[in-house]
Amino acid sequence: MSLWFTHPLFLPSLIIVVTIILWATSLLPEFLTALLFFTAAMIAKIAPPEVIFGGFASSAFWLVFSGFVLGVAIRKTGLADRAARALSSRLTDSWPLMVASVVLLTYALAFVMPSNMGRIALLMPIVAAMAKRAGIADGSRAWFGLALAVGFGTFQLSATILPANVPNLVMSGAAEGSYGIHLNYVPYLLLHTPVLGILKGLILIGLICWLFPGAPKPVKDLTPPAPMGRDEKRLAWLLAVVLVMWVTESWHGIGPAWTGLAASLVVMLPRIGFITGEEFSAGVNMRTCIYVAGILGLAITVTQTGIGSAVGEALMRVMPLDADAPFTSFLALTGITTALNFIMTANGVPALYTTLAQSFSDATGFPLLSVIMIQVLGYSTPLLPYQASPIVVAMGLGRVPARAGMLLCLALAVATWLVLVPLDYLWFSVLGKL
């Protein structure tokens, strides 16, 4: 027993496990758990400060921050109401139609806008205004369903589009750096879209309609909208520039986070911008920002301390990887990704899993590229909200309680394992990937 307590990974593992349990059970507010993680990790010196607080230096943190700021401006100027008016007149005739429209919108936007956080920041105020026009009260179960549709549709479905998801980019970089494999857009899309895009989207719509029922009032506007005001026009032009910068990131090399941060700065400038200091304080949810920084910091700490590698190697020893049982091996590889999601969160999983892919390939007999691709199903299906920071951000923007997000996470994960995993195995087989 004494040997275990003196192991160099014992204290870091204890702190990380306790943090994950607190996030999973919501015994404490999520931001408070993040602060406890920072405090315990620094006191115990389990990693350097730049690792523990690495979440604050992450582009995801600043996308969350800029998303809140831009959301406040979009609502204040009336731009959100204008966009919602255009959508609600066509999409609020029934609850399934409304939910399906929001999910489809999140998926369609992923093809042109590379940032999960940016898409959530853009969509959430519009969907909120649309819900208000359809008579869906803020804080109701129906509203929780729409907010979760934004978060889940944005994160889970965009995993089928190579440049539209941070874990995808991490996987792509790891595959190229470790094995010289370059992932291509169209083959990737063909491999994942039928099952993880279309079928999963349909299941997501059905689960939201079932777990979060709503009864929107059909909106029929007979009066033409008022002309756009000066602030609306100025903000619309600013958002158009931001969107163009996000879409053309591969050309100019400026990350979406820094484009969003620059736009946020313009939004807050005195006499030039759109929101005051008081509106910033009321509209920017720093609790969610701290929570996201905690999640990202934990993932970085897990990687830097070696906990992730130790867990990955242990899973490889105990999982039933057998070349003579391909379906069992497919399940096991998906299970490994799901297990890693608990300690590294979705953004960190591909960095570790991909480096172990050659060993997995040798054990299962699957082609190396197929082994790398199998992880997408696992990291795009979190069991708990904290495992996917975009879902956390959508829940924070929509003030969705942790219990509601956890309920949808678990329901979608069960449906994925019962329905989509076998179908994904068949699709891989049909394409000759196994």
N, C-alpha and C positions, 0 to 999 in steps of 0.2 A: 504493500500500500504506500509506503514511504517513497518508493521509487517513482510511483505515479505522480505523487504530489510534487516531486522535485523535477519532473519532466519540464523542459522549457516551454512546451506548448500548453501546459495545464492551465496556467492563469489566463493567457489570452483566450483559450477555448471556453473557460468558465464565464468570462465576461461576455463573450459573444453569444454563448448559449442563453444566458440570463436575459440579454438584450432581445434576442429573438423571441423568447418566451413571453416577455412583457409586450412586445409588439403584437404577437399572435393572439394574446389573451385580452389585450386592451385593459389590463389592470391599472395602468397609468396612462395619462394622455400621451399620444405618440411623440410629441415634441419633448416632453419631460423625460421619456425613456431615452431619446437621442442625447439630451444633455447629461443624463446619468452615464451613458456610454462614454461620452467625451471625458467626463470627470474620472470615472473608474479607469479608463484606458490610460489617461495621463498620470494619475497617481501610481498606478501599477507599472508604468513605463513599458507597456507591451509593444510599443512601436514609437518611432519619432513623431513629433508633433505634426510635421508636414504630411505624414501618412494618416494619422488619426483625424486631422482636420482637412484631409484632402478633398472631402466633399465640397467644401466652400470654394475650392479652386476649380471644381469641375464645371464644364460648360452646361451640364444639366441643371445645376443649381441656379446659374444665372438666367437660363431659359425660364425656369420657374418664376424667378423674381420679375423678369421683364414681362412674362405672361400676365402676372397680376396687375402690373402697372398699365399695360396696354388694355387689359380688360376693363379697368376703371375708366379709362378715357373713352373706350368704345361705347360703354353704357352711358356715360355722362353726356356725350355729344349727341346722342340719339341715333348713332349709326347702327347700334345693335337692334333697336326697335325697327328701323327701316329695313334691315336685312330680314328680320323676323317677320315683318309684315308681308314681304315678298314671298317668304316660304310658307307661312302659316295659312295663307289663303288657299293653298293647294295640298297641304300635307297633314291637316288636322281633322280629316273626316272620320277617322277611326284611330283607336289606340295602336293596333298592329301597324297601320300605315305610318303613323307618326314615329314609332320606334324604329321601324325598318328604314324610314327616310334618314333618321339621324345616323344609324349604323352605316348605311350606304354612303352618306356624306363623308363620314370619317374615312372610309375606305377609298373613296374616289379622290379625296384631297391628298392621300398618301402618295399618289402617283406623281403629283406635281410639287409637293412640299416635303422636304426631307426630314423635318424635325417633328418628333412626337409632341414635344412640349409646345412647340410653336403652333401646331394644329389644334391642340387643346386650348391654348390661349386664345386662338382666333374663334373657335367654335363655341366655347362655353357661354360667353355673354350673348351670342346670337340664339343659342338653344334656350337659354334662360328667358330671353325676351319672347321667344316663340311660345314657350310653355305658359308664360303669363298671359299672353293674348288668347291662348286656348283654355284659360280658366284653371290651369294646374297650379295649385298653391305651392309657394316655396316651403320646403320642409315636409311636403307630403310624400307618400311612398311612390306616387307616380313621378314626382320630380326626381327622387333618388334614382328611379329607373332610367330616366333620360340622361342624368349626369353620368351614371355608370355606363350607359350606351356610348357616350362620348369617350370615356376613359378606356373601356374594354375594346371598343371598335378601333380606336386609335392605336392601341398597343398590340393587341393580339392579332388583328387582321393584317396590320402592316408588316408583320413578320414574313409575309409571303412576297414582299417587294424588297429587293436586295438593299437599295440605298435608303429605305424609309424608316429604319429601325436601328437604334444604337447597338443592340446585341448582334444584329446582322453584320454591321460594319466591323465589330470586334472579331467576329468569326472569320470574316473575309480577310482581315489583316493577319490574324493568327494562321490561317491556312496558307496564305502566301508566304509569310515569314518562316513558317516551320517546314513547309513541304513544297513551296514553289507552285502551289495550286492557285490559279486565278479563277474566281467565280464569275460567271457571266449572267447578265441580267435576264435574258429570255429563257434559257434553260432552268434557271432558278425559279422564275415565275411559273413555268409549266409544271415543275415538280411539286410546288407547294400550293398553288392557288386553288385547284379543284377541291381539295380536302380542307386545308387550313384557312382558306379564304372564303370560298362560297359556302361549303357545308357548315363550317364553323360559324360563319355569319348568320346562317339560318337558325342554327341552334341557339346562338346568342339572342337573337330577336325573340324566339319562342320562350326562352327562360325569363327574359325581362318582362314580357307580357304576362307570364304566369306568376312570377314572384313579386312583381311591382305593378299591379293592375292600375289602369287609369281610364278616365272617361273624358277626353278632350271635347271641348265645345267647338263645332265647326265654325271657322271664322270666314265670313264673307264680307269683304270690304267693298262697298259700292262707291265710296268717295275716293277720289284720286289722292295720293299722298302729297303732303305739302312739299314745296321745293326744298332742296337741301340748303341748310344754313351754312354760314361761312366756316364755322368750326368743323362741321361735318365734312365739308369739301376738303379742308386742309388735312384732317385726319385720314380721310379716304386716300388722298394722294400719298401720305406718309406710309400707310399700310400697303399701298400698291408697290411703293419702292421697297419696303421690307420683304414683301412676297417675292418680288423679282430677285432680290438678293438671296433669299433662301433657295429659290429654284435654281439659280445659277451659281451655287456655291462651288461646284467643281471647276468653274472657270476662274473665279477671282480668289478662291481660297480663304475667304473670311467666313468663319463658322457662324451658324445660325444664332448661337448665344450672343455673340458680340454684335451682330446686326440688331438683334432684339434689344440688347442693352443700350446701344446708341439711340434706337428709336425711343426707348423709355426715357432716356435723358432729355431728348427733345420734348417729349410729352410733359416733363416736369419742369422745364425751364420757365422762370417768371416772365410774364408778358408774351411769351412765345408759345408756351405749352398749353395744356388743357386742364390740368388738375392742380389743386393747391396742396400744401403740406398736410392739412387736415384730411383731405380726401385720400391722400396717399396713406396716412396712418390708418384710416378706417377701411380702406379697400385692399391693402396689401397684407395678406395673411402670413406674418412672419413665423407663426407656429408651423405651418406647412413647409416653409423654406428651411427651418431648422430640422424638421423631420427628414426632408429629402437629403440634406447635408449629412445627417446621421446615417441614413441608409447607404449613401455612397461612401462615406468614411468607413463604415463597417466592411463593405465589400473590398475596399482597398487594403484595409488592415488584414483581412482574411488572406488575401493574396500575398502581401508582403511578409507576414509572419510564417508562412508555410503551412498554415492550417488547411487551406484549400487543397494543396498538393497531397497532404497526408490523408485527407478524407477521400480524395479521388482515387488514390492508390488502394485504400482500404476497400472502397466500393468495388474496384476492379477485381479484387481477390474473392469477394463474397457473392458477386452477381453471377447468375448462370449464363455465362458466355460460352456457347458451344456451336461449332460449325455444323454439327449434325441436327441442330434444332434452331433453324433460322428465325421462326416467329418468336420463340422464347428469347433469343438473343436480341431481336428488335425491341421487345418489351423491356428487356434488361437495360439496353442502352438508353431508352426513353426514361426509364426509372432512375438511372444514374444522373441524367440531366435534371430530373425533378428533385432528386435529393440534394444535388449541388445548389439548386435554386434557394434552398433554405439558408445556406450559410454565405453565399456569394451574391445573391440576387441576380436578376436576369442579365444585367450588364456585365457582370463578372464571370458568369458561367462559361461562355464560349472561350475565354482566354485560357482557362484550365482544361476544359473538355477537349478542345482542339489539339492541345499539346499531347494528350493521352490517346488521340485517335488512332495512331499507328498500332499501339498495343491492342486497342479494341478490334482493329481490323484483323490483326494476326490471330486473335482469339476466336473471332466469329467467322472469318472467311469472307466477310463483306468487303467490297472495294473501299479503299480509303476515302474517296469522295463521298460515297454513300454513308459511311460512318459519320463523317463530318455533317452531312445534311440531316441525319436523324435527330440531332440535338435540337433542331428548330422547333419540333413539336413539343419538346419538354420545356425549353426556356420561354416559349410563348404562351404557356398555360400555367400561370402561377397558382399555387394553392392558397396563398394568403396575399392580401393587397401589398404589403410592404416589399414583396419580391419584385414588383414592377413599379418603378417610380412614376411613370406617366399615369398609372391608375391612381396612385396616391395623390398626385397633383389634381386630377379631375375630381376626386373625392373632396379635396381641400377647397377647390374653387366652388364646388356645389354644396359644400357643407354636408356631405353625406356621412352618416355615422359608420364607424368601423364595422359594426355588426352587419349592416346591409352589404358593404363591399365584400366582407368575408363570405356571406351567404351566396352571392353570385359567383365568387371565385370557386368555392367548393362545388357548387352545382355544375358549373361549366367544366370543371376538372373531371368530375364523375362522368358527365356525358362524353367528354373527350376520350377518356380511357375505355369506356364501354363501346363507343361507336366509332370515333375518329381514328383511334390508334389501329384497330384492325383494318379499317378502310385505307389508311395511309400505308400500311404494310402491303396491301393488295395493289395500291397505285404504284408504289416503288417497284413491286414485282412486275407489273404490266409494262413499265418503262424499262425493265431490264437492269435495274439498279442494285438488285440483290442476287 
